[in-house]
Amino acid sequence: MKPPMPPAVKDYPRIVTPLPGPRARAIVARDAAWTSPSYAREYPLVVERGSGSMVQDVDGNRFLDFMAGIAVASTGHAHPRVVAAVQESAARFLHICGSDFYYESMAAVCERLASLAPGTGAKRVFLTNSGTEAVEGAIKIARNATRRAGLIAFHGAFHGRTYGAMSLTSSKSRQHAGFGPLLPEVYHVPYGYCYRCAFGKTYPSCELYCVSSIESDLFARQLDPSDVAAIFVEPVQGEGGYIVPPPGYLAALRALCDAHGILLVFDEIQCGIGRTGTMFAAEQVGVVPDILLTAKGLASGLPLGAIIASESVMRWGTGAHGSTFGGNPVACAAALATLDIVQHELLPLVPARGARMMAGVRRLAERYPAIGDVRGLGLMIGLELVTDRASRTPNPDAVRTIIDAAFQRGLLLLGCGKSTLRLAPPLVVDDADIDTGLAILDECLKATA
């Protein structure tokens, strides 16, 4: 018997120029001269190509990607089967408008998503360009189905930046500044954020007060529940800080909605498509929403989102909603390849890879008091940084310093919330990638301690 082949030597991360390199600096300057000032770039990464968990910039520097283009590159960068599906579809036709005509890939994506979504009842699917557009459509569906106007969302939530989605968003005030008035009849309540409980309570003795207070406070003082169309919630809050709510939280929201005829909408735009270790995070808690929204990782980087709703809820009439580019045939081809790869190849691996990453992060937390809290599911992990563990004072400066230090060492990271580092690598990340990334993160924490 032949001995096993040694593992391939990784050719990344590899930094060959000062960052940013000369070509990157030139492109950054060109970009600054012409693009909208609203773009908030994290650091001067100018990408030329990618493969798997590796990203290469225009100067030949290679990086290990622990952010996946904000959790979008689910199957990694340029997965050969996704690329082949895109090329084959593009060679046949680029567009015909799924709102007005038919093509098989659109029907196939809708059928596949309906079958993958949690719950046994009949479902319908509407395809969009993006997660934000999916949120906008869900607002319309909820109000149309219930004939109610009120919408409830959560502090720390991010649902997008168009008007309806922005009105539900409560992540950063600058995302609202100067754009009012926003959508009326939108109310925000505290999320199940145990590390920073808005009510000063402790789980489980709190008995999920963050949910019961919606009844005892919001419904008793401001908003009759008979006027509420829907509650929009992220099963794992993304931009708010990679926050995993306590056990029973989402089930309690389901019960609250059922008691008052309110629709429950799960925004799984960031946490869906295998990121948490199941196709949708809802599966981990056994809660079935009335409407489920997905995007980001759905097509491995091509623009595609989806509204998945029970047939009894998605009952708007013909012509009530549409999209010129939503469900584009090339994006649908990418989605079908992505769903195949995630469902049959990557999902079985995500729990173990997530556990390896979580164990490594917890070891770092034992050594560095700057890490106040560690939380996550699957390959969606947050490290909240604090000035000291006793006061739990957020330390956004440390987050910024570590992100920049990691970039210089060839590791791509992003922050979220007030002071959280997020770890969201492509789902193809392997053990060697995980260990390398954690070692770099260790160096950065040590250097900034």
The 8 nearest C-alpha neighbors of each residue, nearest first, counted from 0:
[[1, 2, 3, 4, 5, 6, 7, 8],
 [0, 2, 3, 4, 5, 6, 7, 8],
 [3, 1, 4, 0, 5, 6, 7, 8],
 [4, 2, 5, 1, 6, 0, 7, 8],
 [3, 5, 6, 2, 1, 7, 8, 0],
 [6, 4, 3, 7, 8, 2, 1, 9],
 [7, 5, 8, 4, 9, 3, 431, 430],
 [8, 6, 9, 5, 4, 10, 431, 11],
 [7, 9, 6, 10, 5, 11, 431, 432],
 [10, 8, 11, 7, 12, 431, 432, 6],
 [9, 11, 8, 12, 13, 61, 53, 7],
 [12, 10, 13, 61, 9, 62, 63, 53],
 [11, 13, 62, 61, 409, 63, 10, 14],
 [14, 12, 11, 61, 60, 15, 409, 62],
 [13, 15, 60, 16, 61, 409, 12, 408],
 [14, 16, 60, 13, 59, 17, 58, 61],
 [17, 15, 20, 14, 18, 60, 58, 19],
 [16, 18, 20, 19, 15, 14, 407, 21],
 [19, 17, 20, 16, 407, 43, 14, 23],
 [18, 20, 23, 17, 24, 43, 21, 44],
 [19, 21, 18, 23, 16, 17, 22, 58],
 [22, 20, 24, 23, 25, 19, 58, 16],
 [23, 21, 25, 24, 20, 58, 57, 26],
 [22, 24, 26, 20, 21, 25, 45, 19],
 [25, 23, 27, 21, 22, 26, 19, 20],
 [24, 26, 28, 22, 23, 27, 29, 21],
 [27, 25, 29, 23, 28, 24, 30, 22],
 [28, 26, 30, 24, 29, 25, 23, 31],
 [27, 29, 31, 25, 26, 30, 24, 32],
 [30, 28, 26, 32, 27, 31, 25, 33],
 [29, 31, 27, 32, 28, 33, 34, 26],
 [32, 30, 28, 29, 33, 34, 27, 36],
 [31, 33, 29, 30, 34, 28, 27, 35],
 [34, 32, 30, 31, 29, 35, 36, 28],
 [33, 35, 30, 31, 36, 32, 38, 37],
 [34, 36, 37, 38, 33, 31, 32, 30],
 [35, 37, 38, 34, 39, 31, 33, 32],
 [38, 36, 35, 39, 34, 40, 174, 173],
 [37, 39, 36, 40, 35, 34, 41, 31],
 [40, 38, 37, 41, 36, 42, 35, 34],
 [39, 41, 42, 38, 43, 44, 37, 36],
 [40, 42, 39, 43, 413, 44, 402, 403],
 [41, 43, 44, 40, 403, 406, 402, 19],
 [44, 42, 19, 45, 27, 41, 23, 40],
 [43, 45, 42, 46, 56, 19, 23, 41],
 [46, 44, 56, 23, 57, 43, 47, 26],
 [47, 45, 56, 48, 55, 57, 44, 54],
 [46, 48, 56, 57, 55, 45, 49, 54],
 [49, 47, 55, 46, 54, 56, 50, 76],
 [50, 48, 54, 76, 53, 55, 77, 51],
 [51, 49, 76, 53, 77, 52, 54, 75],
 [50, 52, 75, 76, 53, 427, 78, 49],
 [53, 51, 64, 75, 63, 428, 50, 425],
 [52, 54, 63, 50, 49, 51, 62, 64],
 [53, 55, 49, 62, 61, 48, 64, 50],
 [56, 54, 61, 48, 60, 49, 47, 46],
 [55, 57, 46, 47, 45, 60, 58, 59],
 [56, 58, 47, 59, 46, 23, 45, 22],
 [59, 57, 56, 60, 20, 22, 23, 21],
 [58, 60, 56, 57, 55, 61, 15, 14],
 [61, 59, 14, 56, 55, 15, 58, 13],
 [62, 60, 55, 13, 12, 11, 54, 14],
 [61, 63, 409, 12, 54, 410, 53, 11],
 [62, 64, 410, 53, 12, 52, 409, 411],
 [63, 65, 411, 52, 66, 53, 424, 67],
 [64, 66, 424, 423, 411, 412, 422, 67],
 [65, 67, 423, 424, 69, 412, 68, 64],
 [68, 66, 70, 72, 424, 425, 69, 71],
 [67, 69, 71, 66, 70, 72, 300, 64],
 [70, 68, 67, 66, 71, 423, 295, 269],
 [69, 71, 67, 68, 423, 66, 72, 269],
 [72, 70, 296, 295, 68, 73, 69, 300],
 [73, 71, 299, 67, 75, 425, 74, 300],
 [72, 74, 296, 425, 426, 299, 75, 71],
 [75, 73, 72, 426, 427, 299, 425, 78],
 [76, 74, 51, 425, 72, 73, 52, 427],
 [75, 77, 50, 51, 49, 78, 72, 52],
 [78, 76, 50, 79, 82, 49, 75, 51],
 [77, 79, 81, 80, 76, 75, 82, 74],
 [80, 78, 82, 81, 77, 83, 84, 76],
 [81, 79, 83, 82, 78, 84, 336, 337],
 [80, 82, 84, 78, 333, 83, 336, 79],
 [81, 83, 79, 85, 80, 84, 77, 78],
 [82, 84, 80, 86, 85, 81, 79, 87],
 [85, 83, 81, 87, 82, 86, 332, 333],
 [86, 84, 82, 88, 83, 87, 329, 333],
 [87, 85, 83, 89, 88, 84, 90, 82],
 [86, 88, 84, 90, 85, 89, 83, 91],
 [87, 89, 85, 91, 90, 329, 86, 84],
 [90, 88, 86, 93, 91, 92, 87, 329],
 [89, 91, 87, 88, 92, 86, 93, 85],
 [90, 92, 88, 89, 87, 93, 86, 329],
 [93, 91, 89, 90, 94, 88, 328, 95],
 [94, 92, 89, 329, 328, 91, 95, 88],
 [95, 93, 92, 96, 327, 328, 324, 329],
 [94, 96, 97, 100, 93, 92, 327, 99],
 [97, 95, 323, 98, 99, 94, 100, 324],
 [96, 98, 100, 99, 101, 326, 95, 327],
 [99, 97, 96, 321, 322, 100, 323, 101],
 [98, 100, 97, 96, 101, 95, 323, 321],
 [101, 99, 97, 98, 96, 95, 102, 105],
 [100, 102, 97, 103, 99, 105, 106, 96],
 [103, 101, 104, 105, 106, 100, 97, 328],
 [102, 104, 106, 105, 107, 101, 328, 108],
 [103, 105, 107, 106, 331, 102, 108, 332],
 [106, 104, 108, 107, 103, 102, 331, 326],
 [105, 107, 109, 103, 104, 108, 110, 102],
 [106, 108, 104, 110, 105, 109, 111, 103],
 [109, 107, 111, 105, 110, 106, 112, 104],
 [110, 108, 106, 112, 124, 111, 107, 113],
 [111, 109, 107, 113, 108, 112, 106, 114],
 [112, 110, 108, 114, 109, 113, 107, 115],
 [113, 111, 115, 109, 114, 110, 116, 108],
 [112, 114, 110, 116, 111, 115, 122, 109],
 [113, 115, 111, 112, 116, 110, 117, 122],
 [116, 114, 112, 113, 111, 117, 278, 279],
 [115, 117, 113, 114, 112, 118, 279, 307],
 [118, 116, 287, 282, 115, 119, 281, 279],
 [119, 117, 287, 120, 116, 288, 286, 121],
 [118, 120, 121, 117, 114, 122, 116, 287],
 [119, 121, 118, 122, 309, 310, 117, 311],
 [122, 120, 310, 309, 119, 123, 113, 311],
 [123, 121, 309, 310, 308, 113, 120, 307],
 [122, 124, 310, 308, 307, 309, 113, 313],
 [125, 123, 307, 109, 306, 308, 126, 305],
 [124, 126, 306, 305, 127, 307, 123, 109],
 [127, 125, 305, 326, 325, 304, 306, 124],
 [126, 128, 325, 304, 305, 129, 303, 133],
 [127, 129, 325, 303, 302, 304, 324, 132],
 [130, 128, 304, 132, 303, 131, 127, 302],
 [129, 131, 133, 294, 304, 132, 268, 134],
 [132, 130, 159, 134, 133, 129, 164, 158],
 [131, 133, 135, 129, 134, 130, 127, 136],
 [132, 134, 130, 136, 131, 135, 306, 305],
 [135, 133, 137, 131, 132, 136, 164, 138],
 [136, 134, 132, 138, 133, 137, 163, 164],
 [135, 137, 139, 133, 138, 134, 140, 132],
 [136, 138, 140, 134, 139, 135, 141, 133],
 [139, 137, 141, 135, 136, 140, 142, 134],
 [138, 140, 136, 142, 137, 141, 143, 135],
 [139, 141, 137, 143, 138, 142, 144, 313],
 [142, 140, 138, 144, 143, 139, 228, 137],
 [141, 143, 146, 139, 147, 145, 144, 140],
 [142, 144, 140, 146, 141, 145, 139, 315],
 [143, 145, 141, 142, 312, 146, 140, 314],
 [146, 144, 147, 142, 143, 228, 141, 261],
 [147, 145, 142, 143, 144, 148, 228, 141],
 [146, 148, 228, 145, 226, 142, 227, 149],
 [149, 147, 228, 142, 227, 226, 184, 150],
 [150, 148, 227, 184, 228, 226, 185, 147],
 [151, 149, 185, 229, 227, 228, 230, 184],
 [150, 152, 230, 186, 187, 185, 231, 229],
 [153, 151, 187, 231, 167, 230, 232, 186],
 [154, 152, 187, 188, 156, 190, 189, 155],
 [153, 155, 189, 169, 156, 188, 190, 187],
 [154, 156, 170, 239, 169, 153, 157, 238],
 [157, 155, 169, 168, 170, 153, 154, 239],
 [156, 158, 168, 170, 159, 238, 169, 155],
 [157, 159, 164, 168, 131, 167, 156, 165],
 [160, 158, 131, 164, 165, 157, 161, 168],
 [159, 161, 165, 164, 162, 131, 158, 174],
 [162, 160, 164, 165, 163, 159, 131, 135],
 [163, 161, 165, 164, 166, 160, 181, 182],
 [162, 164, 166, 165, 135, 161, 182, 167],
 [165, 163, 159, 167, 158, 166, 161, 162],
 [166, 164, 160, 168, 162, 167, 161, 159],
 [165, 167, 163, 164, 168, 181, 182, 162],
 [168, 166, 164, 165, 152, 158, 169, 163],
 [169, 167, 157, 165, 156, 158, 166, 170],
 [170, 168, 156, 155, 154, 171, 157, 167],
 [169, 171, 155, 156, 157, 168, 239, 154],
 [172, 170, 173, 174, 169, 155, 175, 168],
 [173, 171, 174, 175, 176, 170, 169, 168],
 [172, 174, 176, 175, 171, 177, 170, 178],
 [173, 175, 172, 171, 176, 160, 165, 170],
 [176, 174, 173, 172, 178, 177, 179, 165],
 [175, 177, 173, 178, 174, 172, 179, 171],
 [176, 178, 179, 175, 173, 174, 180, 172],
 [179, 177, 176, 175, 180, 181, 174, 162],
 [180, 178, 181, 177, 175, 176, 182, 162],
 [179, 181, 178, 182, 183, 177, 166, 175],
 [180, 182, 179, 166, 183, 162, 178, 163],
 [181, 183, 166, 163, 162, 185, 184, 180],
 [184, 182, 185, 181, 180, 149, 166, 148],
 [183, 185, 149, 150, 148, 186, 182, 151],
 [184, 186, 150, 183, 151, 149, 167, 182],
 [187, 185, 151, 150, 152, 184, 188, 149],
 [188, 186, 153, 152, 151, 154, 185, 189],
 [187, 189, 153, 154, 152, 190, 186, 213],
 [190, 188, 154, 153, 197, 209, 191, 187],
 [191, 189, 153, 192, 154, 188, 209, 155],
 [192, 190, 244, 193, 209, 245, 189, 248],
 [193, 191, 196, 190, 195, 194, 244, 242],
 [192, 194, 196, 195, 191, 202, 201, 245],
 [195, 193, 192, 196, 372, 391, 201, 371],
 [196, 194, 193, 192, 197, 199, 391, 198],
 [195, 197, 193, 199, 198, 192, 194, 200],
 [198, 196, 199, 195, 189, 192, 200, 209],
 [197, 199, 196, 200, 209, 208, 195, 189],
 [200, 198, 196, 197, 201, 195, 193, 205],
 [199, 201, 198, 205, 196, 202, 204, 197],
 [202, 200, 205, 204, 203, 199, 193, 196],
 [203, 201, 204, 205, 200, 193, 206, 207],
 [202, 204, 205, 206, 201, 207, 245, 246],
 [203, 205, 202, 206, 201, 200, 207, 208],
 [206, 204, 202, 203, 207, 201, 208, 200],
 [205, 207, 204, 208, 203, 202, 211, 209],
 [208, 206, 209, 205, 210, 211, 248, 203],
 [207, 209, 211, 210, 205, 206, 212, 198],
 [208, 210, 207, 212, 211, 191, 189, 190],
 [211, 209, 208, 212, 213, 207, 252, 251],
 [210, 212, 208, 213, 214, 209, 215, 207],
 [213, 211, 215, 214, 216, 210, 209, 208],
 [214, 212, 217, 211, 216, 210, 215, 218],
 [213, 215, 218, 212, 211, 216, 217, 219],
 [214, 216, 212, 219, 213, 218, 211, 217],
 [215, 217, 219, 212, 213, 218, 214, 220],
 [218, 216, 213, 221, 220, 219, 222, 214],
 [219, 217, 222, 214, 223, 220, 216, 221],
 [218, 220, 216, 215, 217, 221, 214, 222],
 [221, 219, 217, 218, 216, 222, 215, 223],
 [222, 220, 217, 218, 219, 223, 216, 186],
 [223, 221, 218, 217, 224, 220, 219, 226],
 [222, 224, 218, 225, 226, 221, 219, 227],
 [225, 223, 226, 227, 218, 222, 259, 261],
 [224, 226, 223, 227, 259, 260, 147, 261],
 [225, 227, 224, 147, 149, 223, 148, 228],
 [228, 226, 149, 224, 225, 150, 147, 229],
 [229, 227, 147, 149, 261, 142, 141, 148],
 [230, 228, 262, 261, 150, 263, 227, 141],
 [229, 231, 151, 263, 150, 152, 264, 262],
 [232, 230, 264, 152, 265, 151, 229, 263],
 [233, 231, 265, 266, 234, 152, 264, 230],
 [232, 234, 266, 236, 235, 265, 267, 231],
 [235, 233, 232, 236, 280, 265, 281, 267],
 [236, 234, 243, 233, 242, 237, 241, 270],
 [235, 237, 242, 233, 241, 239, 234, 238],
 [238, 236, 241, 239, 240, 235, 269, 242],
 [237, 239, 415, 240, 416, 157, 236, 241],
 [238, 240, 416, 155, 237, 236, 156, 170],
 [239, 241, 416, 415, 242, 238, 419, 237],
 [242, 240, 237, 236, 381, 239, 235, 380],
 [241, 243, 236, 240, 235, 244, 192, 374],
 [242, 244, 235, 375, 245, 241, 374, 236],
 [245, 243, 191, 192, 242, 248, 246, 235],
 [244, 246, 248, 247, 191, 243, 193, 202],
 [247, 245, 248, 244, 249, 284, 250, 203],
 [246, 248, 250, 249, 251, 245, 284, 207],
 [249, 247, 251, 250, 246, 245, 244, 252],
 [248, 250, 252, 251, 247, 253, 286, 234],
 [251, 249, 253, 247, 252, 248, 286, 254],
 [250, 252, 254, 248, 249, 253, 247, 255],
 [251, 253, 249, 255, 250, 254, 256, 248],
 [254, 252, 250, 256, 251, 255, 257, 249],
 [253, 255, 251, 257, 252, 256, 258, 250],
 [256, 254, 252, 258, 253, 257, 251, 259],
 [257, 255, 261, 253, 254, 259, 258, 260],
 [258, 256, 254, 260, 259, 255, 253, 261],
 [257, 259, 255, 256, 260, 254, 261, 253],
 [258, 260, 256, 257, 261, 224, 225, 255],
 [259, 261, 257, 256, 258, 262, 225, 228],
 [262, 260, 256, 229, 228, 259, 227, 257],
 [263, 261, 229, 289, 228, 256, 230, 264],
 [262, 264, 230, 288, 289, 229, 231, 256],
 [265, 263, 290, 231, 288, 291, 230, 289],
 [266, 264, 291, 232, 233, 267, 288, 231],
 [265, 267, 233, 292, 268, 232, 291, 264],
 [268, 266, 271, 270, 293, 269, 292, 265],
 [267, 269, 293, 294, 266, 130, 295, 292],
 [268, 270, 267, 271, 295, 70, 237, 294],
 [269, 271, 267, 274, 268, 275, 235, 280],
 [270, 272, 279, 267, 273, 269, 274, 268],
 [273, 271, 278, 274, 279, 296, 297, 270],
 [272, 274, 278, 277, 276, 275, 271, 346],
 [273, 275, 378, 270, 276, 272, 271, 377],
 [274, 276, 377, 376, 273, 277, 378, 280],
 [277, 275, 377, 349, 350, 273, 274, 346],
 [278, 276, 273, 279, 275, 280, 346, 282],
 [277, 279, 273, 272, 271, 276, 280, 342],
 [280, 278, 271, 277, 281, 282, 272, 273],
 [279, 281, 282, 283, 275, 271, 277, 234],
 [282, 280, 279, 283, 286, 284, 285, 287],
 [281, 283, 285, 280, 284, 279, 117, 277],
 [282, 284, 281, 280, 285, 277, 279, 286],
 [285, 283, 282, 286, 281, 249, 280, 250],
 [284, 286, 282, 283, 281, 287, 250, 117],
 [285, 287, 284, 281, 250, 288, 282, 249],
 [286, 288, 118, 117, 285, 281, 289, 282],
 [289, 287, 263, 290, 264, 265, 291, 286],
 [288, 290, 263, 308, 262, 309, 264, 287],
 [291, 289, 308, 264, 288, 307, 265, 263],
 [290, 292, 265, 307, 264, 306, 266, 288],
 [293, 291, 306, 266, 267, 305, 268, 307],
 [292, 294, 268, 267, 305, 304, 271, 130],
 [293, 295, 304, 268, 130, 297, 303, 296],
 [296, 294, 71, 297, 268, 269, 70, 130],
 [297, 295, 71, 73, 299, 298, 72, 272],
 [296, 298, 294, 295, 334, 299, 272, 337],
 [297, 299, 334, 333, 301, 300, 296, 337],
 [300, 298, 72, 296, 73, 71, 297, 74],
 [301, 299, 298, 72, 71, 302, 296, 295],
 [300, 302, 298, 330, 299, 303, 333, 334],
 [303, 301, 128, 129, 300, 330, 304, 298],
 [304, 302, 128, 129, 127, 294, 301, 330],
 [303, 305, 294, 129, 127, 130, 128, 293],
 [304, 306, 126, 293, 127, 125, 292, 133],
 [305, 307, 292, 125, 124, 133, 291, 308],
 [308, 306, 124, 291, 290, 123, 305, 292],
 [309, 307, 290, 122, 123, 289, 313, 310],
 [308, 310, 122, 312, 311, 289, 121, 123],
 [309, 311, 122, 313, 312, 123, 121, 308],
 [310, 312, 309, 313, 314, 122, 308, 121],
 [313, 311, 309, 310, 314, 144, 308, 140],
 [314, 312, 310, 308, 315, 311, 140, 309],
 [313, 315, 312, 316, 311, 310, 144, 140],
 [316, 314, 313, 319, 143, 140, 317, 144],
 [317, 315, 319, 318, 314, 320, 313, 143],
 [316, 318, 319, 315, 320, 321, 314, 98],
 [317, 319, 320, 316, 321, 315, 98, 99],
 [320, 318, 316, 317, 315, 321, 139, 140],
 [321, 319, 318, 322, 317, 136, 315, 316],
 [322, 320, 98, 318, 323, 319, 325, 125],
 [321, 323, 325, 324, 98, 127, 320, 97],
 [324, 322, 96, 325, 98, 321, 97, 327],
 [323, 325, 327, 322, 326, 128, 96, 127],
 [326, 324, 127, 128, 322, 126, 327, 323],
 [327, 325, 126, 331, 127, 105, 324, 328],
 [326, 328, 330, 324, 325, 329, 331, 94],
 [329, 327, 331, 330, 326, 332, 104, 94],
 [328, 330, 332, 331, 88, 85, 327, 89],
 [329, 331, 333, 327, 332, 328, 301, 334],
 [332, 330, 334, 328, 333, 329, 104, 105],
 [333, 331, 329, 335, 334, 330, 84, 85],
 [332, 334, 298, 330, 336, 331, 81, 335],
 [333, 335, 298, 337, 331, 332, 336, 297],
 [334, 336, 338, 332, 337, 333, 331, 339],
 [335, 337, 339, 333, 334, 81, 338, 340],
 [338, 336, 334, 340, 335, 339, 298, 333],
 [337, 339, 341, 335, 340, 336, 342, 334],
 [340, 338, 336, 342, 337, 341, 343, 335],
 [341, 339, 337, 344, 338, 343, 342, 336],
 [340, 342, 345, 338, 339, 346, 344, 343],
 [343, 341, 339, 346, 340, 338, 344, 345],
 [342, 344, 340, 341, 339, 345, 346, 347],
 [345, 343, 340, 341, 342, 346, 347, 348],
 [344, 346, 341, 348, 347, 349, 343, 342],
 [345, 347, 349, 348, 342, 341, 273, 344],
 [346, 348, 345, 349, 344, 350, 343, 276],
 [349, 347, 345, 346, 351, 350, 352, 344],
 [348, 350, 352, 276, 346, 351, 353, 347],
 [351, 349, 353, 276, 377, 352, 348, 354],
 [352, 350, 354, 353, 349, 348, 355, 377],
 [353, 351, 355, 349, 354, 350, 348, 356],
 [352, 354, 377, 378, 350, 356, 351, 355],
 [355, 353, 351, 357, 352, 356, 358, 350],
 [356, 354, 352, 358, 353, 357, 351, 359],
 [355, 357, 353, 359, 354, 358, 360, 433],
 [358, 356, 354, 360, 359, 355, 353, 361],
 [357, 359, 361, 355, 360, 356, 354, 362],
 [360, 358, 362, 356, 357, 361, 355, 363],
 [359, 361, 363, 357, 362, 358, 356, 364],
 [360, 362, 364, 358, 363, 359, 357, 365],
 [363, 361, 359, 365, 360, 364, 358, 366],
 [362, 364, 360, 366, 361, 365, 367, 359],
 [365, 363, 361, 367, 366, 362, 370, 360],
 [366, 364, 362, 363, 367, 361, 368, 370],
 [367, 365, 363, 364, 368, 362, 370, 361],
 [366, 368, 364, 369, 365, 370, 363, 444],
 [369, 367, 370, 364, 366, 388, 371, 387],
 [368, 370, 367, 385, 384, 371, 386, 387],
 [371, 369, 384, 368, 364, 372, 383, 367],
 [372, 370, 384, 388, 383, 385, 369, 368],
 [371, 373, 383, 370, 382, 374, 384, 194],
 [372, 374, 382, 381, 383, 361, 371, 375],
 [375, 373, 381, 380, 372, 243, 382, 242],
 [374, 376, 380, 379, 381, 243, 241, 377],
 [375, 377, 275, 379, 378, 380, 276, 353],
 [376, 378, 275, 353, 276, 350, 379, 349],
 [377, 379, 353, 274, 423, 275, 380, 376],
 [378, 380, 423, 375, 376, 377, 422, 275],
 [381, 379, 375, 422, 374, 421, 378, 376],
 [380, 382, 421, 241, 374, 420, 373, 375],
 [383, 381, 373, 420, 419, 372, 384, 370],
 [382, 384, 419, 372, 371, 418, 370, 381],
 [385, 383, 370, 369, 371, 394, 418, 419],
 [386, 384, 393, 394, 392, 387, 369, 391],
 [385, 387, 394, 392, 369, 393, 391, 388],
 [388, 386, 385, 389, 391, 390, 369, 392],
 [387, 389, 391, 371, 390, 385, 368, 386],
 [388, 390, 387, 391, 392, 386, 371, 385],
 [389, 391, 392, 388, 387, 386, 385, 393],
 [392, 390, 388, 385, 389, 387, 393, 371],
 [391, 393, 385, 390, 386, 394, 387, 388],
 [394, 392, 385, 418, 395, 391, 384, 386],
 [393, 395, 385, 396, 418, 386, 397, 384],
 [396, 394, 418, 398, 397, 393, 417, 399],
 [397, 395, 399, 398, 394, 400, 418, 401],
 [396, 398, 400, 395, 399, 394, 401, 384],
 [399, 397, 395, 401, 396, 400, 418, 402],
 [398, 400, 396, 402, 397, 401, 403, 395],
 [399, 401, 397, 403, 398, 402, 404, 396],
 [400, 402, 404, 398, 403, 399, 443, 405],
 [403, 401, 405, 399, 404, 400, 412, 398],
 [404, 402, 406, 400, 401, 405, 399, 407],
 [405, 403, 401, 407, 406, 402, 443, 400],
 [404, 406, 410, 408, 402, 407, 403, 401],
 [405, 407, 409, 410, 403, 408, 404, 411],
 [406, 408, 404, 405, 409, 403, 18, 410],
 [409, 407, 405, 406, 410, 404, 439, 14],
 [408, 410, 62, 406, 12, 407, 63, 405],
 [411, 409, 63, 405, 406, 62, 408, 64],
 [412, 410, 64, 65, 406, 63, 66, 405],
 [411, 413, 66, 65, 402, 410, 422, 421],
 [414, 412, 421, 420, 66, 402, 415, 411],
 [413, 415, 420, 419, 421, 398, 412, 418],
 [416, 414, 240, 238, 419, 239, 420, 417],
 [415, 417, 240, 239, 418, 238, 419, 414],
 [416, 418, 395, 419, 393, 415, 240, 239],
 [417, 419, 395, 394, 393, 416, 384, 383],
 [420, 418, 383, 415, 382, 414, 240, 416],
 [421, 419, 414, 382, 381, 413, 398, 383],
 [420, 422, 381, 414, 380, 413, 419, 423],
 [421, 423, 380, 65, 379, 66, 381, 424],
 [424, 422, 66, 379, 65, 378, 70, 421],
 [425, 423, 65, 66, 67, 64, 422, 426],
 [424, 426, 75, 73, 67, 427, 72, 428],
 [425, 427, 73, 428, 74, 424, 345, 75],
 [428, 426, 425, 75, 74, 429, 51, 345],
 [427, 429, 426, 425, 52, 432, 424, 433],
 [430, 428, 432, 431, 427, 433, 352, 426],
 [429, 431, 433, 432, 434, 352, 428, 355],
 [430, 432, 434, 433, 429, 435, 428, 9],
 [433, 431, 435, 429, 430, 434, 428, 436],
 [432, 434, 430, 436, 431, 435, 437, 356],
 [433, 435, 437, 431, 436, 432, 438, 430],
 [436, 434, 432, 438, 433, 437, 431, 439],
 [435, 437, 439, 433, 438, 434, 432, 440],
 [436, 438, 440, 434, 439, 435, 441, 433],
 [439, 437, 441, 435, 440, 436, 434, 442],
 [440, 438, 442, 436, 441, 437, 443, 435],
 [439, 441, 437, 443, 442, 438, 436, 444],
 [440, 442, 438, 444, 439, 443, 437, 445],
 [443, 441, 439, 445, 440, 444, 446, 438],
 [442, 444, 440, 446, 445, 441, 401, 404],
 [445, 443, 441, 447, 446, 442, 448, 440],
 [444, 446, 442, 448, 443, 447, 441, 367],
 [445, 447, 443, 444, 448, 442, 441, 404],
 [446, 448, 444, 445, 443, 401, 400, 397],
 [447, 445, 446, 444, 369, 367, 443, 368]]
